[in-house]
Amino acid sequence: MLGNTLGTLNSLQVFLAGIALALVFCLSLAIMAVGARVQRLRRAARLALLRDAARTRAERDSLATGWDPTRHSRSRTTTRRRRGDRIPRVPQEHAAGGLGV
């Protein structure tokens, strides 16, 4: 081309250059596919967090507007024992204060 020679390649060198170019192209496609998958997973996680935050806000607002102090006058820690409720037993080694008596 205009008196300059860029290079002389035989048929094997041209074939190997084509293989190398195809490998570079396939590698770039694989990198793009992995990047798209990571972006899709990040977006799904972000949307899940936003949905959870909206659900939590809605629950908080509904609890704040629907709270009635007269309905919640009894403490939840003062539940009565019913028949058949089991009393947890203390193992023998702990019954004497951990002395193993």
GISUL-V509239 format. One line per field, one symbol per residue. phi: phi as a letter, one per 40 degrees, with the letter a starting at -180 (. if undefined). A space follows every 10 residues. Layout:
# GISUL-V509239
phi->???
This chain:
# GISUL-V509239
phi->.fgbbcibbc cccccccccc cccccccccc cccccccccc cccccccccc cccccccccc cccccbcbcc cbcccccbcc cbcgcccccc ddccccggcg c
